[in-house]
Amino acid sequence: MVGRHVAVFGGGYIGLVTGACLAELGHRVVVRDINPEKIQLLRSGDIPIYEPGLSDMIARNKERLTFTLDAQHALDDAEIVYVCVDTPPSASGDADLSRVWAVVKSLADASHLRAVVMKSTVPVGTGTRVRAAMDAAGLAHVGYASNPEFTAEGTAVRDFLHPDRIVIGAFDEPTARLIQELHQGVDGPVVVMDVLSAEMVKLASNALLATKISFINEVATLCEKTGADVEHVARAVGLDHRLGHHFLRPGIGWGGSCFPKDSEALRQLASNTGYHLQLLSAVIEVNNLQKRRAIQKLKDELGTLAGARVALLGLTFKPGTDDMREAPSTVLAARLLAEGAEVRCWDPMGRPGATEPWLSTSRHATPELAVEGADAAIVVTEWPQLKEVDWARAASVMRRPVLFDGRNLLDPADMRTLGFTYMSVGRP
């Protein structure tokens, strides 16, 4: 395979993983970002995000992977441009595409390009509008493709190199073939389709995964009311080959950069067409309620949260990442503070911003220190370190040994033997 020259616009999570993996495949890659501090860190070998395997991959490919603030420098030798900028929700609920359009505008003089590839998650129909803008700018000869990402934080490098599928949506066959050739060495089937369908695949995939989580959380609530055990139920349901066991783990709800944003984006897309996605609306509502149900359980046990000291064990939206975006811990911390509780926190990787609710909480180096003197603790993120905690000692230093296991991480019988008032999700 002949290595291509690729420019990746956006040095965030997806941009860095995309750039590093393309360099690993033998391509020469320039990652461009507008944040000077981020580019300086990357040039010095420091990676501003935590993702297993990413730092080593970037170091291994330093001869093929460079970083710049200059859009023109990124474009100079590029054959293919990847758009990996973020598309956050706007005030109306629609995706904010201002960064996407800034990239498209910067391509006006790059007539040497062969293709522009959209990796950012965008509303269905965006590719058609970008194609029209490129045509108007004299870039009709430059191909356009949608190549949505399906990487999960904590396994993103593996997911890129060994994906379930590579989705390529293109307006013409040569462009689709070019992007397919770019992925030579990736261990996964290629699915080629039209651009509109490719844009829909990403939103639909994440919405379906979110639906499975909200569904098992609804079942967990019903299990609590009937005495059934959701762990047994989910295990048996997942053995059905038509359903599978993935994403059938009950807990305090989903978060992160994709599920909340993509579910809302799909719902907003439907609303803009005059159609109401009733199922997806219910999925989102269940997820929002799940976090508040955890707070209510503590209130029922303690009587009041006013003056109570509560420890949040885990802050990131999932283990194996430092990502705090849309993490359930943010809602839990805010609700606890609103109820008058003191909030103590532990997480090995999470870096809460200098904003509320985190300014009103305290951080502690270990789970044992976080629970010291606490009236209750909540397992928020299923970090493996929590299985290694000396829970007998933890119970002895708590003011009241009340534990709500929001991820069903620990054994109920063991925790009760150690003296805990132990609660979990969907288990009797």
C-alpha positions as CSV (number, residue, x, y, z in Angstrom):
1,M,0.0,0.0,0.0
2,V,1.2,3.5,-0.8
3,G,1.0,5.8,2.2
4,R,-1.2,8.8,1.7
5,H,-0.8,12.4,2.9
6,V,-3.7,13.1,5.3
7,A,-4.7,16.2,7.2
8,V,-6.8,15.7,10.3
9,F,-8.7,18.9,11.4
10,G,-9.5,18.6,15.1
11,G,-7.0,17.4,17.7
12,G,-9.6,16.2,20.2
13,Y,-10.4,12.7,21.2
14,I,-11.6,11.4,17.7
15,G,-9.0,13.5,15.8
16,L,-6.0,12.2,17.8
17,V,-7.1,8.6,17.6
18,T,-7.9,8.9,13.9
19,G,-4.6,10.6,13.2
20,A,-2.5,8.2,15.2
21,C,-4.1,5.1,13.8
22,L,-3.8,6.3,10.2
23,A,-0.1,7.0,10.9
24,E,0.1,3.4,12.3
25,L,-1.2,2.2,8.9
26,G,1.6,3.9,7.1
27,H,0.2,7.3,6.1
28,R,1.8,10.6,6.7
29,V,-0.6,12.6,8.9
30,V,-0.7,16.3,10.1
31,V,-3.2,17.0,12.9
32,R,-4.4,20.6,13.0
33,D,-6.1,22.2,16.0
34,I,-6.8,25.7,17.1
35,N,-5.7,25.3,20.7
36,P,-2.0,26.4,21.1
37,E,-1.6,24.7,24.5
38,K,-2.9,21.4,23.1
39,I,-0.5,21.6,20.1
40,Q,2.4,22.5,22.3
41,L,1.7,19.4,24.5
42,L,1.4,17.1,21.5
43,R,4.6,18.4,20.0
44,S,6.4,17.8,23.3
45,G,5.1,14.2,23.5
46,D,2.4,14.8,26.1
47,I,-1.1,13.5,25.3
48,P,-3.9,15.7,26.7
49,I,-6.3,12.8,27.0
50,Y,-6.1,9.4,28.5
51,E,-6.7,6.5,26.2
52,P,-4.9,3.2,26.6
53,G,-2.3,2.6,23.8
54,L,-2.6,6.0,22.3
55,S,0.5,7.6,23.8
56,D,2.7,4.7,22.7
57,M,1.2,4.7,19.2
58,I,1.9,8.5,18.8
59,A,5.5,8.0,20.0
60,R,6.0,5.1,17.7
61,N,4.8,7.1,14.7
62,K,6.5,10.4,15.4
63,E,8.2,10.4,12.0
64,R,4.8,10.2,10.2
65,L,2.7,12.2,12.6
66,T,3.0,15.9,13.2
67,F,0.9,18.7,14.8
68,T,0.2,22.2,13.8
69,L,-1.9,25.3,14.4
70,D,-1.7,26.4,10.8
71,A,-4.5,25.2,8.5
72,Q,-2.5,26.0,5.4
73,H,0.5,24.0,6.6
74,A,-1.8,21.0,7.2
75,L,-3.2,21.3,3.7
76,D,0.0,21.9,1.8
77,D,0.8,18.3,0.9
78,A,-2.6,16.7,1.9
79,E,-4.4,14.4,-0.5
80,I,-7.3,13.7,2.0
81,V,-8.8,15.9,4.7
82,Y,-10.5,14.3,7.7
83,V,-12.9,16.6,9.6
84,C,-12.9,15.6,13.3
85,V,-14.1,18.7,15.0
86,D,-16.7,18.7,17.7
87,T,-20.4,19.4,17.0
88,P,-22.0,20.3,20.3
89,P,-25.7,21.0,20.8
90,S,-26.7,24.5,20.0
91,A,-29.3,26.6,22.0
92,S,-32.0,25.2,19.7
93,G,-30.9,21.6,20.3
94,D,-29.5,21.2,16.8
95,A,-25.9,20.4,16.3
96,D,-23.6,23.4,16.2
97,L,-21.8,23.0,12.9
98,S,-19.8,26.2,13.1
99,R,-16.5,24.4,13.4
100,V,-17.3,22.1,10.5
101,W,-18.1,25.1,8.3
102,A,-14.8,26.8,9.4
103,V,-12.9,23.7,8.1
104,V,-14.9,23.7,4.8
105,K,-14.2,27.4,4.3
106,S,-10.4,26.8,4.9
107,L,-10.4,24.4,1.9
108,A,-11.2,27.0,-0.7
109,D,-7.7,27.1,-2.2
110,A,-6.9,23.4,-1.7
111,S,-7.8,22.4,-5.3
112,H,-5.1,19.7,-5.1
113,L,-7.2,17.6,-2.6
114,R,-8.6,14.3,-3.7
115,A,-11.2,13.9,-0.9
116,V,-12.8,15.4,2.2
117,V,-14.0,12.9,4.8
118,M,-16.5,13.7,7.5
119,K,-15.6,11.9,10.8
120,S,-17.5,14.3,13.0
121,T,-21.0,13.3,14.0
122,V,-23.3,15.6,12.0
123,P,-27.1,15.7,11.2
124,V,-28.4,13.7,8.3
125,G,-28.2,16.0,5.2
126,T,-24.9,17.8,6.3
127,G,-22.9,16.0,3.6
128,T,-25.3,17.2,0.9
129,R,-24.9,20.8,2.1
130,V,-21.1,20.5,2.3
131,R,-21.0,19.0,-1.2
132,A,-22.9,22.0,-2.5
133,A,-20.5,24.4,-0.8
134,M,-17.5,22.6,-2.2
135,D,-19.0,22.7,-5.7
136,A,-19.6,26.5,-5.3
137,A,-16.0,27.0,-4.2
138,G,-14.6,25.3,-7.3
139,L,-13.9,22.0,-5.6
140,A,-16.4,19.9,-7.6
141,H,-13.5,17.5,-8.5
142,V,-12.8,16.8,-4.9
143,G,-14.6,13.8,-3.5
144,Y,-16.7,13.8,-0.3
145,A,-17.3,10.9,2.1
146,S,-18.9,10.2,5.4
147,N,-16.9,7.9,7.5
148,P,-18.5,7.9,11.0
149,E,-16.6,6.7,14.0
150,F,-17.7,3.9,16.3
151,T,-14.9,4.0,18.8
152,A,-15.6,3.6,22.6
153,E,-13.4,5.5,25.1
154,G,-11.0,3.1,26.8
155,T,-10.9,0.8,23.7
156,A,-10.7,3.4,20.9
157,V,-7.4,2.3,19.4
158,R,-8.5,-1.3,19.3
159,D,-11.9,-0.2,17.9
160,F,-10.3,1.7,15.1
161,L,-7.9,-1.1,14.0
162,H,-10.3,-4.0,14.7
163,P,-13.8,-2.5,14.1
164,D,-17.1,-4.3,13.7
165,R,-17.5,-2.4,10.5
166,I,-16.1,0.5,8.5
167,V,-18.9,2.6,7.1
168,I,-18.2,4.7,4.0
169,G,-20.8,6.9,2.5
170,A,-19.8,8.6,-0.7
171,F,-21.4,10.4,-3.7
172,D,-19.2,8.5,-6.2
173,E,-17.5,5.2,-6.4
174,P,-13.9,6.5,-6.8
175,T,-14.1,8.4,-3.6
176,A,-15.5,5.4,-1.7
177,R,-12.7,3.2,-3.1
178,L,-10.0,5.8,-2.1
179,I,-11.3,5.8,1.5
180,Q,-11.5,2.1,1.5
181,E,-7.9,1.8,0.3
182,L,-6.9,4.3,3.1
183,H,-8.0,1.6,5.6
184,Q,-5.9,-1.2,4.2
185,G,-4.5,-3.0,7.3
186,V,-7.7,-2.5,9.3
187,D,-9.2,-5.7,10.4
188,G,-12.9,-5.2,9.7
189,P,-15.6,-5.4,7.0
190,V,-16.3,-2.4,4.8
191,V,-19.9,-1.3,4.2
192,V,-20.3,1.2,1.4
193,M,-23.5,3.2,1.0
194,D,-24.9,6.7,0.2
195,V,-23.9,9.7,2.4
196,L,-27.3,10.2,3.9
197,S,-27.5,6.6,5.1
198,A,-23.9,6.7,6.5
199,E,-24.8,9.8,8.5
200,M,-27.9,8.1,9.9
201,V,-26.0,4.9,10.9
202,K,-24.0,6.7,13.6
203,L,-27.0,8.3,15.3
204,A,-29.1,5.2,15.0
205,S,-26.3,2.9,16.4
206,N,-25.8,5.0,19.5
207,A,-29.5,5.5,20.1
208,L,-30.1,1.7,20.0
209,L,-27.3,1.1,22.5
210,A,-28.7,3.7,24.8
211,T,-32.1,2.1,24.4
212,K,-30.7,-1.3,25.6
213,I,-29.3,0.4,28.7
214,S,-32.5,2.3,29.5
215,F,-34.5,-0.9,28.9
216,I,-32.5,-3.0,31.4
217,N,-32.7,-0.1,33.9
218,E,-36.5,-0.2,33.6
219,V,-36.4,-4.0,34.1
220,A,-34.1,-3.4,37.1
221,T,-36.7,-1.1,38.7
222,L,-39.4,-3.7,38.2
223,C,-37.1,-6.4,39.7
224,E,-36.7,-4.3,42.8
225,K,-40.5,-4.1,43.2
226,T,-41.1,-7.8,42.5
227,G,-38.1,-9.4,44.3
228,A,-36.5,-10.7,41.1
229,D,-32.7,-10.3,40.5
230,V,-31.9,-8.2,37.4
231,E,-28.4,-9.8,37.2
232,H,-30.0,-13.3,36.6
233,V,-32.6,-11.8,34.2
234,A,-30.0,-9.9,32.1
235,R,-27.7,-12.9,31.9
236,A,-30.4,-15.2,30.7
237,V,-31.8,-12.6,28.3
238,G,-28.4,-11.9,26.8
239,L,-27.8,-15.6,26.0
240,D,-30.5,-15.2,23.3
241,H,-28.4,-14.9,20.1
242,R,-30.9,-12.4,18.7
243,L,-30.3,-10.0,21.6
244,G,-26.8,-10.5,23.0
245,H,-25.5,-9.6,26.4
246,H,-23.8,-6.3,25.4
247,F,-25.2,-3.1,27.1
248,L,-27.6,-5.1,29.3
249,R,-25.8,-4.0,32.5
250,P,-28.1,-2.0,34.9
251,G,-26.7,1.1,36.6
252,I,-27.2,4.7,37.2
253,G,-27.4,5.7,33.6
254,W,-25.3,6.4,30.5
255,G,-23.2,9.5,29.8
256,G,-20.2,10.5,27.9
257,S,-19.7,12.5,24.7
258,C,-21.8,10.3,22.3
259,F,-24.9,8.7,23.8
260,P,-26.5,11.8,25.3
261,K,-25.5,14.0,22.3
262,D,-26.4,11.5,19.6
263,S,-29.7,10.5,21.2
264,E,-30.8,14.1,21.5
265,A,-29.5,14.8,17.9
266,L,-31.7,12.0,16.5
267,R,-34.7,13.2,18.5
268,Q,-34.1,16.8,17.3
269,L,-33.7,15.6,13.7
270,A,-37.1,13.8,14.0
271,S,-38.7,16.9,15.5
272,N,-37.4,19.1,12.6
273,T,-39.1,16.8,10.2
274,G,-42.4,17.0,12.2
275,Y,-42.0,13.5,13.6
276,H,-41.9,12.6,17.3
277,L,-39.7,9.7,18.2
278,Q,-41.7,8.4,21.2
279,L,-39.5,5.4,22.0
280,L,-36.3,7.5,22.0
281,S,-37.9,10.2,24.1
282,A,-38.8,7.6,26.7
283,V,-35.2,6.2,26.6
284,I,-33.8,9.6,27.4
285,E,-36.3,10.2,30.2
286,V,-35.5,6.9,31.8
287,N,-31.8,7.7,31.8
288,N,-32.5,11.1,33.4
289,L,-34.6,9.6,36.1
290,Q,-32.1,6.8,36.9
291,K,-29.6,9.2,38.5
292,R,-32.3,10.8,40.6
293,R,-33.5,7.5,41.8
294,A,-30.1,6.9,43.3
295,I,-30.5,10.1,45.3
296,Q,-34.0,9.1,46.4
297,K,-32.7,5.8,47.7
298,L,-30.2,7.6,49.9
299,K,-32.9,9.9,51.2
300,D,-35.2,7.0,52.0
301,E,-32.4,5.3,54.0
302,L,-30.9,8.4,55.8
303,G,-34.2,10.3,56.3
304,T,-32.6,13.5,55.0
305,L,-29.6,14.5,53.1
306,A,-29.3,17.9,54.8
307,G,-26.0,17.9,56.7
308,A,-25.1,14.4,55.5
309,R,-21.6,13.6,54.2
310,V,-21.7,11.5,50.9
311,A,-18.8,10.1,49.0
312,L,-18.9,9.7,45.2
313,L,-16.6,6.8,44.2
314,G,-15.8,7.4,40.6
315,L,-16.5,10.5,38.6
316,T,-15.8,9.7,34.9
317,F,-18.7,8.4,32.8
318,K,-17.0,5.0,32.5
319,P,-13.8,3.4,33.7
320,G,-10.6,3.5,31.5
321,T,-11.0,7.1,30.6
322,D,-10.6,10.6,32.0
323,D,-13.7,11.9,30.2
324,M,-16.2,13.8,32.4
325,R,-18.5,14.8,29.6
326,E,-22.2,14.2,30.6
327,A,-21.0,12.0,33.4
328,P,-23.7,10.8,35.9
329,S,-21.5,12.0,38.7
330,T,-22.2,15.6,37.7
331,V,-25.9,15.3,38.2
332,L,-25.4,13.3,41.5
333,A,-23.1,15.9,42.9
334,A,-25.4,18.8,42.0
335,R,-28.4,17.0,43.4
336,L,-26.6,16.1,46.7
337,L,-25.4,19.7,47.1
338,A,-29.0,21.0,46.4
339,E,-30.3,18.7,49.2
340,G,-27.7,20.2,51.6
341,A,-25.2,17.3,51.7
342,E,-21.4,17.6,51.8
343,V,-19.9,15.8,48.8
344,R,-16.5,14.1,48.9
345,C,-15.1,12.6,45.7
346,W,-12.6,10.0,44.5
347,D,-11.5,9.1,40.9
348,P,-8.1,7.9,39.6
349,M,-8.4,9.7,36.3
350,G,-11.3,12.2,36.2
351,R,-10.4,15.9,36.2
352,P,-13.5,17.9,37.1
353,G,-13.5,21.5,35.8
354,A,-13.2,24.5,38.0
355,T,-17.0,25.0,37.9
356,E,-20.0,24.0,39.9
357,P,-20.8,21.6,41.3
358,W,-17.2,20.6,41.6
359,L,-16.0,23.8,43.2
360,S,-18.3,22.9,46.2
361,T,-16.9,19.3,46.6
362,S,-13.7,17.9,48.0
363,R,-11.3,15.5,46.2
364,H,-9.5,12.7,48.0
365,A,-6.6,10.5,46.9
366,T,-8.1,7.1,47.8
367,P,-11.6,5.7,48.2
368,E,-10.8,5.0,51.9
369,L,-10.1,8.7,52.5
370,A,-13.2,9.7,50.5
371,V,-15.5,7.7,52.7
372,E,-13.9,8.7,56.0
373,G,-16.6,10.1,58.3
374,A,-19.3,9.7,55.5
375,D,-22.9,8.8,56.1
376,A,-23.2,7.2,52.7
377,A,-21.2,6.3,49.6
378,I,-22.2,5.8,46.0
379,V,-20.3,3.6,43.6
380,V,-20.6,5.8,40.5
381,T,-18.0,4.4,38.1
382,E,-17.0,0.7,38.1
383,W,-13.2,1.3,38.4
384,P,-11.5,-2.0,39.2
385,Q,-9.7,-0.3,42.1
386,L,-12.9,-0.4,44.0
387,K,-12.9,-4.2,44.1
388,E,-9.5,-4.0,45.9
389,V,-10.7,-1.6,48.7
390,D,-10.5,-2.9,52.3
391,W,-14.3,-2.5,52.7
392,A,-14.2,-3.8,56.3
393,R,-11.9,-0.8,57.2
394,A,-14.0,1.5,55.1
395,A,-17.1,0.5,57.1
396,S,-15.3,1.2,60.3
397,V,-14.3,4.8,59.4
398,M,-17.7,5.8,58.0
399,R,-20.1,7.6,60.3
400,R,-22.9,5.4,58.9
401,P,-21.9,2.4,56.6
402,V,-24.5,3.0,53.9
403,L,-23.4,2.1,50.4
404,F,-25.4,2.4,47.1
405,D,-23.7,0.4,44.5
406,G,-24.8,2.2,41.3
407,R,-22.9,-0.3,39.1
408,N,-23.6,-3.6,40.8
409,L,-19.8,-4.0,41.2
410,L,-19.7,-5.6,44.6
411,D,-21.2,-8.8,46.2
412,P,-24.3,-8.0,48.2
413,A,-23.8,-10.8,50.7
414,D,-20.2,-9.9,51.3
415,M,-21.0,-6.2,51.9
416,R,-23.8,-6.9,54.3
417,T,-21.5,-9.3,56.2
418,L,-19.0,-6.4,56.6
419,G,-21.8,-4.4,58.2
420,F,-22.9,-2.2,55.3
421,T,-26.5,-1.2,54.6
422,Y,-26.0,-2.2,51.0
423,M,-28.2,-1.2,48.1
424,S,-27.8,-1.8,44.4
425,V,-29.7,-1.7,41.1
426,G,-32.3,-4.3,40.5
427,R,-31.0,-6.8,43.0
428,P,-33.1,-7.9,46.0
